Amino acid sequence: MKKKWIIGTAAVALLGAAVSGMLLLRQRSAGVEPEYTTVPVERGEISNSITSTGTLEPVSVVDVGTQVSGILDKVYVDFNDTVKKGQLIAELDRTVLSGALDEAIANRNRVKALFDLAQAEYKRNEPLFKKGFLSEQEFTKIRTDYLTQEATLQSAEASVIKARTNLQYATITSPINGTVIQRNIEVGQTVAANFSAPTLFVIAEDLRRMQILASVDEADIGVIRQGQEVRFTVQAFPEKKFSGIVEQVRLQPTISQNVVTYTVVIATENSDGTLLPGMTATVDFIIEKATDVLMVPSAALRFKPTGDSGGGTGMKKRKTEAATGRGELQRDSMQAKRGSRFEKHDTDGAGGKRGVVWVWSSGIPPRPAFIRTGITDGKMTEVRSCANIAESTLVITGARTTPKKKAKSVSILPQPRRPGGRH
């Protein structure tokens, strides 16, 4: 009887161990299941650029001032007014200037009378001196008086011209065709021009053409060239892209806190008047540009599959080939026949750096595609050569793992009876 009890106990123990092993096997087989983030390969335009900031300014700006002092009597233009060359834009009070002109004319008339008298005296005594009726000393005094009055008359004539010119300066006209972007005066204001010409107006010649003065760091100035394409945005229209051309790289550096920058002048069109003077522009200088090329997300080049996210053993094998055995794979390809597509793309002078992306297809484990990369803007990277991908091919940019649904375990052990339950 004891022997049967021992055998029954051992059988139960073995059965329990078998069930535990089955449950452990089911738990291990549950594992994790990868979920891939994929993006299709695109065809389009890509560019490489450096970024800077600058200020929009009119191409030509003229400060309009006055050369005479006085009180502003009339102002005919205001901010944003369009003016023509020679158009009257302001007037000074003429009272003082007109009085100065009258005084100069009166003085000239007085001097002219004295000059006429001295000239008549000189002409009357000149023949007498030649005949010896006057001494040289007497005639010298008469001639000196005549020459002095002549010089005084010339000075008086100049004073009249100056007074008349000052009176003309009381009428202020626009020197160019343009737009008034600044007005610094009001009617009744006194303008003092004794030491320097005050600025009354600032006129921009043509706001349909603008320029950006961008500050470029010395580390980037070496790739900036005249005629280079530029794209920029302004804060007022953040979604709109504007274009321009590098017109000049000024050789004078600016040093601020040991940082050396150079001013780059960028010309841009403003036919619709969208851009305004003083706007801050964020400028992208196009260093490289390619159109109608295959592009993959840069994140796809950074993606590295793990053992679980790569479809099990097959992915681990491909990851090993990509990370550590790519050189061997390439050597094997180079030893293949000359007609190999991968070899052709690898040796056709496409240049660029080598890279690898992982291609995803439904029902097929992810597989690596070796490429040569070109221009990148940080988000997208040009594909210069690859035999295994085309437009719309899905490439993996990331993966996450989620637990697989666990299978239900069915116990083979006898279940205890519940009170009142069915057997």
C-alpha positions as CSV (number, residue, x, y, z in Angstrom):
1,M,0.0,0.0,0.0
2,K,2.8,2.4,0.8
3,K,4.5,1.6,-2.5
4,K,1.4,2.5,-4.4
5,W,1.2,5.8,-2.5
6,I,4.8,6.7,-3.4
7,I,4.2,5.9,-7.1
8,G,1.0,8.1,-7.2
9,T,2.9,11.0,-5.6
10,A,5.7,10.8,-8.1
11,A,3.2,10.7,-11.0
12,V,1.5,13.8,-9.7
13,A,4.9,15.6,-9.3
14,L,6.0,14.7,-12.9
15,L,2.6,15.9,-14.2
16,G,3.0,19.2,-12.3
17,A,6.5,19.7,-13.7
18,A,5.3,19.0,-17.2
19,V,2.5,21.5,-16.9
20,S,4.9,24.2,-15.4
21,G,7.2,23.6,-18.4
22,M,4.4,24.0,-20.8
23,L,3.3,27.3,-19.1
24,L,6.9,28.6,-19.2
25,L,7.2,27.7,-22.8
26,R,4.0,29.5,-23.6
27,Q,5.2,32.6,-21.7
28,R,8.5,32.7,-23.6
29,S,6.9,32.2,-26.9
30,A,4.6,35.2,-26.2
31,G,7.6,37.6,-26.5
32,V,7.1,41.0,-28.2
33,E,5.9,42.0,-31.6
34,P,7.5,45.0,-33.6
35,E,5.4,47.8,-35.0
36,Y,7.3,49.8,-37.7
37,T,7.0,53.4,-38.6
38,T,7.4,53.6,-42.4
39,V,7.7,56.5,-44.9
40,P,7.5,56.1,-48.7
41,V,10.5,57.2,-50.8
42,E,9.7,60.5,-52.5
43,R,10.9,62.2,-55.6
44,G,11.4,66.0,-55.5
45,E,13.7,68.9,-54.8
46,I,16.2,69.1,-52.0
47,S,18.8,71.7,-51.0
48,N,21.6,72.2,-48.5
49,S,21.8,75.7,-47.0
50,I,23.3,77.8,-44.2
51,T,21.1,80.1,-42.2
52,S,21.6,83.7,-41.2
53,T,19.5,86.8,-40.3
54,G,19.4,90.3,-41.8
55,T,17.3,93.4,-42.1
56,L,15.3,94.5,-45.2
57,E,16.1,97.9,-46.5
58,P,15.3,99.9,-49.6
59,V,18.0,99.8,-52.3
60,S,18.5,103.6,-52.4
61,V,17.5,106.0,-49.6
62,V,17.9,109.8,-49.8
63,D,17.9,112.1,-46.8
64,V,16.2,115.4,-47.7
65,G,17.3,118.4,-45.7
66,T,17.6,122.2,-46.0
67,Q,20.6,124.5,-46.3
68,V,18.9,127.5,-44.7
69,S,17.4,128.1,-41.3
70,G,13.8,129.2,-40.8
71,I,10.3,128.3,-39.7
72,L,8.4,125.5,-41.6
73,D,5.5,127.3,-43.2
74,K,3.9,124.4,-45.2
75,V,4.4,120.7,-45.4
76,Y,2.8,119.0,-48.4
77,V,3.7,115.3,-47.9
78,D,3.3,112.7,-45.2
79,F,4.5,109.1,-44.5
80,N,4.1,106.6,-47.3
81,D,3.3,109.3,-49.9
82,T,4.7,108.7,-53.4
83,V,6.6,111.7,-54.8
84,K,8.2,112.6,-58.1
85,K,11.5,114.2,-58.8
86,G,11.2,118.0,-58.4
87,Q,7.8,117.8,-56.6
88,L,7.3,120.5,-53.9
89,I,7.2,118.8,-50.5
90,A,7.7,121.7,-48.0
91,E,8.3,125.4,-47.7
92,L,10.0,127.6,-45.2
93,D,8.8,131.0,-44.2
94,R,10.2,133.5,-46.8
95,T,10.0,136.7,-44.8
96,V,13.5,136.8,-43.5
97,L,15.0,135.4,-46.6
98,S,13.2,137.9,-48.8
99,G,14.4,140.7,-46.6
100,A,18.0,139.5,-46.9
101,L,17.6,139.5,-50.7
102,D,16.2,143.1,-50.7
103,E,19.1,144.2,-48.5
104,A,21.7,142.6,-50.7
105,I,20.2,144.2,-53.8
106,A,20.1,147.7,-52.1
107,N,23.7,147.3,-51.1
108,R,24.7,146.3,-54.6
109,N,23.0,149.4,-56.0
110,R,24.8,151.6,-53.6
111,V,28.2,150.0,-54.4
112,K,27.3,150.3,-58.1
113,A,26.9,154.0,-57.8
114,L,30.2,154.4,-56.1
115,F,31.8,152.2,-58.7
116,D,30.4,154.3,-61.5
117,L,31.8,157.5,-59.9
118,A,35.2,155.9,-59.4
119,Q,35.2,154.6,-63.0
120,A,34.3,158.1,-64.4
121,E,37.0,159.7,-62.4
122,Y,39.5,157.2,-63.6
123,K,38.6,157.6,-67.3
124,R,38.7,161.4,-67.0
125,N,42.2,161.5,-65.4
126,E,43.9,158.8,-67.4
127,P,44.5,161.0,-70.5
128,L,45.9,163.8,-68.3
129,F,48.3,161.4,-66.7
130,K,49.5,160.2,-70.1
131,K,50.1,163.8,-71.1
132,G,52.0,164.6,-67.9
133,F,49.5,166.9,-66.4
134,L,49.1,164.6,-63.3
135,S,51.8,163.1,-61.2
136,E,52.1,159.4,-60.8
137,Q,51.2,159.7,-57.2
138,E,47.9,161.5,-57.9
139,F,46.9,159.0,-60.6
140,T,47.8,156.0,-58.5
141,K,45.3,157.1,-55.8
142,I,42.5,157.5,-58.5
143,R,43.3,154.1,-60.0
144,T,43.3,152.4,-56.6
145,D,39.9,153.9,-55.7
146,Y,38.5,152.6,-59.0
147,L,39.8,149.1,-58.6
148,T,38.5,149.0,-55.0
149,Q,35.0,150.0,-56.0
150,E,35.1,147.4,-58.8
151,A,35.9,144.6,-56.3
152,T,33.3,145.9,-53.9
153,L,30.7,145.7,-56.6
154,Q,31.6,142.1,-57.4
155,S,31.2,141.2,-53.7
156,A,27.8,142.9,-53.7
157,E,26.7,141.0,-56.8
158,A,27.8,137.7,-55.1
159,S,25.7,138.7,-52.0
160,V,22.7,139.2,-54.1
161,I,23.2,135.8,-55.8
162,K,23.5,134.1,-52.4
163,A,20.4,135.8,-51.0
164,R,18.4,134.8,-54.0
165,T,19.7,131.2,-53.8
166,N,18.8,131.1,-50.1
167,L,15.3,132.2,-51.0
168,Q,15.0,129.4,-53.5
169,Y,16.2,127.0,-50.8
170,A,13.0,127.9,-48.8
171,T,11.2,125.8,-51.4
172,I,12.0,122.1,-50.7
173,T,11.5,119.6,-53.5
174,S,12.0,115.9,-53.8
175,P,15.4,115.0,-55.4
176,I,14.2,111.6,-56.7
177,N,11.1,109.5,-57.5
178,G,10.2,107.5,-54.5
179,T,8.2,107.0,-51.3
180,V,8.4,109.0,-48.1
181,I,9.3,106.6,-45.4
182,Q,10.2,109.1,-42.7
183,R,9.1,112.7,-41.8
184,N,10.8,114.6,-39.1
185,I,9.1,118.0,-39.2
186,E,5.8,119.7,-38.5
187,V,4.4,123.0,-39.6
188,G,5.7,125.9,-37.4
189,Q,8.9,124.0,-36.4
190,T,12.1,126.0,-36.5
191,V,14.8,124.5,-38.6
192,A,18.4,125.5,-37.7
193,A,21.0,124.8,-40.4
194,N,23.9,126.8,-39.0
195,F,26.1,123.8,-38.2
196,S,24.7,120.9,-40.2
197,A,21.8,120.3,-42.6
198,P,18.9,118.8,-40.6
199,T,17.1,115.8,-42.1
200,L,13.5,116.7,-42.9
201,F,12.4,113.7,-44.9
202,V,13.7,110.2,-45.8
203,I,12.7,109.1,-49.3
204,A,13.2,105.5,-50.5
205,E,13.8,105.5,-54.3
206,D,11.9,102.3,-55.2
207,L,10.2,100.0,-52.7
208,R,9.6,97.5,-55.5
209,R,13.2,96.5,-55.2
210,M,14.6,95.7,-51.7
211,Q,17.8,94.5,-50.3
212,I,18.7,92.4,-47.2
213,L,21.9,93.2,-45.2
214,A,22.7,89.8,-43.7
215,S,25.4,89.1,-41.1
216,V,27.2,85.9,-42.0
217,D,29.7,84.2,-39.6
218,E,33.3,83.8,-40.8
219,A,33.0,80.0,-40.7
220,D,30.3,80.2,-43.4
221,I,31.4,83.1,-45.5
222,G,33.7,80.9,-47.6
223,V,30.7,79.3,-49.4
224,I,28.9,82.5,-50.2
225,R,29.3,83.7,-53.8
226,Q,27.9,86.6,-55.8
227,G,24.8,85.4,-57.8
228,Q,24.0,82.7,-55.3
229,E,20.4,81.8,-54.8
230,V,18.8,82.8,-51.5
231,R,15.5,82.0,-49.8
232,F,14.2,83.8,-46.8
233,T,11.1,84.3,-44.6
234,V,9.9,87.2,-42.5
235,Q,8.0,87.0,-39.2
236,A,4.9,88.8,-40.7
237,F,4.5,85.9,-43.3
238,P,6.1,82.8,-41.7
239,E,4.5,80.4,-44.2
240,K,5.6,82.3,-47.3
241,K,9.0,81.8,-48.9
242,F,10.7,84.7,-50.7
243,S,13.7,84.4,-53.0
244,G,16.7,86.6,-53.7
245,I,20.2,86.8,-55.2
246,V,23.5,87.5,-53.5
247,E,24.6,90.9,-54.9
248,Q,27.7,91.7,-52.9
249,V,29.9,90.3,-50.1
250,R,31.4,93.3,-48.3
251,L,35.0,92.8,-47.4
252,Q,34.8,94.9,-44.2
253,P,34.4,92.6,-41.2
254,T,32.5,93.4,-38.0
255,I,33.9,92.1,-34.7
256,S,31.7,91.8,-31.7
257,Q,32.7,89.9,-28.6
258,N,35.4,88.1,-30.6
259,V,32.9,87.0,-33.2
260,V,33.7,88.0,-36.8
261,T,30.9,88.5,-39.2
262,Y,30.6,89.8,-42.8
263,T,27.8,91.8,-44.4
264,V,26.2,90.1,-47.4
265,V,23.9,92.2,-49.6
266,I,20.9,90.3,-51.0
267,A,18.7,91.8,-53.7
268,T,15.0,90.8,-53.9
269,E,11.9,91.9,-55.8
270,N,9.0,93.4,-54.0
271,S,6.5,94.1,-56.8
272,D,3.5,93.5,-54.6
273,G,4.7,95.6,-51.7
274,T,4.6,92.8,-49.2
275,L,8.0,93.4,-47.8
276,L,8.5,96.5,-45.6
277,P,11.7,98.3,-44.7
278,G,13.1,97.2,-41.3
279,M,11.7,93.7,-41.4
280,T,13.9,91.0,-40.0
281,A,14.6,88.2,-42.5
282,T,15.7,84.7,-41.8
283,V,17.9,83.9,-44.7
284,D,18.9,80.5,-46.2
285,F,21.8,80.6,-48.6
286,I,21.5,77.7,-51.0
287,I,24.8,75.9,-51.1
288,E,23.7,72.8,-53.0
289,K,20.5,72.0,-54.8
290,A,19.1,69.0,-56.6
291,T,15.7,68.6,-58.4
292,D,13.7,65.6,-59.3
293,V,15.8,63.2,-57.2
294,L,14.8,60.3,-54.9
295,M,14.7,61.3,-51.3
296,V,14.5,59.3,-48.1
297,P,13.9,60.6,-44.5
298,S,17.2,61.1,-42.7
299,A,15.7,59.2,-39.8
300,A,15.6,56.1,-42.0
301,L,19.4,56.2,-42.3
302,R,19.7,56.4,-38.5
303,F,17.4,53.5,-37.9
304,K,19.2,50.4,-36.5
305,P,17.0,47.3,-36.0
306,T,17.3,45.3,-32.8
307,G,16.9,41.6,-32.5
308,D,13.2,41.8,-31.5
309,S,12.3,44.6,-34.0
310,G,14.0,43.0,-36.9
311,G,11.8,39.9,-37.4
312,G,13.8,37.4,-35.2
313,T,16.8,35.6,-36.4
314,G,16.6,36.8,-39.9
315,M,16.7,40.4,-38.9
316,K,19.6,39.8,-36.5
317,K,21.5,38.3,-39.4
318,R,20.8,41.2,-41.7
319,K,21.7,43.7,-38.9
320,T,25.0,41.9,-38.4
321,E,25.7,42.1,-42.2
322,A,24.8,45.8,-42.2
323,A,26.7,46.8,-39.1
324,T,29.8,44.6,-39.2
325,G,29.8,42.7,-42.5
326,R,28.9,45.4,-45.0
327,G,32.5,45.5,-46.2
328,E,32.4,41.8,-46.8
329,L,29.1,42.1,-48.7
330,Q,30.5,44.8,-50.9
331,R,33.6,42.8,-51.6
332,D,31.4,39.9,-52.6
333,S,29.4,42.2,-54.9
334,M,32.6,43.6,-56.5
335,Q,33.7,40.1,-57.2
336,A,30.5,39.3,-59.0
337,K,30.0,39.8,-62.7
338,R,30.2,43.4,-64.1
339,G,26.5,43.4,-65.0
340,S,25.5,43.4,-61.3
341,R,23.1,46.3,-60.7
342,F,24.6,47.1,-57.3
343,E,28.1,47.2,-58.6
344,K,27.0,49.4,-61.5
345,H,25.5,52.0,-59.1
346,D,28.5,51.7,-56.8
347,T,31.0,52.5,-59.5
348,D,29.2,54.9,-61.8
349,G,30.8,58.0,-60.3
350,A,27.7,58.9,-58.3
351,G,29.8,59.8,-55.3
352,G,28.4,60.6,-51.9
353,K,28.6,58.7,-48.6
354,R,27.5,55.1,-48.1
355,G,24.4,54.4,-46.1
356,V,21.8,51.7,-45.4
357,V,18.0,51.9,-45.1
358,W,15.7,49.1,-44.1
359,V,12.9,48.3,-46.6
360,W,9.5,47.0,-45.4
361,S,7.0,45.0,-47.4
362,S,3.9,43.3,-46.2
363,G,4.5,39.7,-45.3
364,I,8.3,39.9,-45.8
365,P,10.8,40.5,-43.1
366,P,12.6,43.9,-43.3
367,R,15.6,43.9,-45.6
368,P,18.5,46.3,-45.9
369,A,19.1,48.5,-49.0
370,F,22.6,49.9,-49.5
371,I,22.6,53.4,-50.9
372,R,24.8,56.3,-51.7
373,T,23.6,59.5,-50.2
374,G,23.9,63.1,-51.6
375,I,22.5,66.4,-50.4
376,T,20.7,66.6,-47.1
377,D,18.7,69.3,-45.5
378,G,18.5,67.5,-42.1
379,K,15.0,66.1,-42.7
380,M,15.4,64.5,-46.1
381,T,18.5,63.0,-47.8
382,E,19.1,62.5,-51.5
383,V,19.6,59.0,-52.8
384,R,22.2,59.2,-55.6
385,S,22.3,55.5,-56.4
386,C,20.6,52.3,-55.2
387,A,19.3,49.3,-57.1
388,N,16.8,48.1,-54.5
389,I,14.5,51.1,-53.9
390,A,12.3,53.3,-56.0
391,E,9.7,55.9,-55.6
392,S,7.0,54.9,-53.1
393,T,9.2,52.1,-51.6
394,L,8.5,52.0,-47.8
395,V,11.5,52.5,-45.6
396,I,11.5,52.1,-41.9
397,T,12.2,55.2,-39.7
398,G,11.5,53.7,-36.3
399,A,10.0,50.7,-34.5
400,R,8.3,50.0,-31.2
401,T,7.5,46.7,-29.6
402,T,4.2,45.7,-28.1
403,P,3.5,42.4,-26.2
404,K,1.9,39.7,-28.3
405,K,-1.4,38.4,-27.2
406,K,-0.9,35.5,-24.9
407,A,-2.5,32.2,-25.8
408,K,-4.9,30.8,-23.2
409,S,-3.5,28.0,-21.2
410,V,-5.6,24.9,-20.6
411,S,-4.8,23.1,-17.4
412,I,-4.9,19.3,-17.6
413,L,-5.0,18.9,-13.9
414,P,-8.3,17.9,-12.2
415,Q,-10.2,21.0,-11.2
416,P,-11.6,21.1,-7.6
417,R,-15.3,20.8,-7.3
418,R,-17.2,23.9,-6.3
419,P,-19.9,23.6,-3.8
420,G,-23.2,23.3,-5.5
421,G,-21.6,23.3,-9.0
422,R,-21.9,20.9,-11.7
423,H,-19.5,18.0,-12.0
